[in-house]
Amino acid sequence: MSRKTFSISAIAAVAIATVMIPGVDGAAVLAQAANDQFSATEAADPAPAAELVPETLEYISEPVVQPLVAAPEQDVLREAGSLGELVGMVDTAAPMNDEMHCLAGAVYFEARGEPLAGQLAVAQVIVNRTEDGRFPRSYCGVVRQRGQFSFMRGRTMPQIRDRSAAWERAVAIAQIAHKGLWESAAGDAVFFHARYVRPGWSRTKTRLAQIDTHIFYR
């Protein structure tokens, strides 16, 4: 039965009761009947729960700042306009491991009196040899290989004047060759000799370039 139908029926019943039952206050009966009817109706059809209203959200406008990724060292150094400028950009004060010391030492003793392009070519040959199966796989192994570099004293490198400008240039050239930051005219050469000598093996190799006092071969 709907709420409306139930209410009409209840009121009608109360009205009949006030007529048929003497001494009963009609108003009181009506009030009590209305109250009972309301309670019964609420029990059968409870009122919906109060709606929960979320708190007002407060928006704070702030700029989102994301840190920029620093450009790799190689990308920065490649912006140099010349090999000389690139050499000046290299951090030569950074600590070196034994391998880099061997590479820089070979540049220092073999080509420190030559232009930077000649020094880079010597370093490039050593790098190339480590990638060629006919030679040792490390810079120190290549430099210490018997009979390959005349400045070596057996397997020992002579003392280096490590406070000289020539050493700083050699260190920079070694890092440039190691990281491939500048293309050398020596290309993929793995042999070289001074131009004032002509070793027998040179006749069986492919000549690639002559840079100052050295001739380079593949």
Secondary structure, DSSP 8 states (H G I E B T S, - for coil): --HHHHHHHHHHHHHHHHHHSTT--HHHHHHHHHHHHHHHHHHHS---------------------------HHHHHTT-SSHHHHHHHS-TTS---HHHHHHHHHHHHHHTTS-HHHHHHHHHHHHHHHTSTTS-SSHHHHHHSTTS-TT-BTTB-----TTSHHHHHHHHHHHHHHHT-S--TTTT--EEEETT---GGGGGS-EEEEETTEEEE-
